[in-house]
């Protein structure tokens, strides 16, 4: 199955953009089978593949005013299906990881050594993801965060050291914390679960 299908004429796109439901139906009939087949290459699940494609067409209709008549709609749809499938697989992986943790927590006869090894593995995983998240921060943002959290400097001391305003330090710290919370949200959930069932 190829990632692209037959070209979609610009008139059809224009009609969809103006709210012509029949044109959307025509597009749906033309591409739906190939899009579903393409999704199944990633998911190996016909039902999930169809739901992803159907949801994509629903989103396309809701955001039809954003359509670009000069863009290849066919390529856009196949790329969107691919991205949605990959996001679905990532979500499923996270759910499986959480389910495994819950099963572990509910096992009554687990040796202290096994529990220690599992916690050590989680800590190692967290450390690795933390360093990756830090590397993704903008240079100035990362430097300010390190001065604050690793060297223990106060905001005023950081401002003097870098010759910037305290407001800039506060803004960059807020951005750093927000980005780190976002990228490490899975670990935060795991830590809370472990604390609850301790």
Secondary structure by P-SEA (a helix, b strand, c coil): cccccccccaaaaaaaaaccaaaaaaaaaacaaaaaaaaaaccccaaaaaaaaaaaaaaaaaacccccccccaaaaaaaaaaaaaaaaaaaaaaaaaaaaaaaaaacccccaaaaaaaaaaaaaaaaaaaaaaaaaccaaaaaaaaaaccccccaaaaaaaacccaaaaaaaaaaaaaaaaaaaaaaaaaaaaaaaac
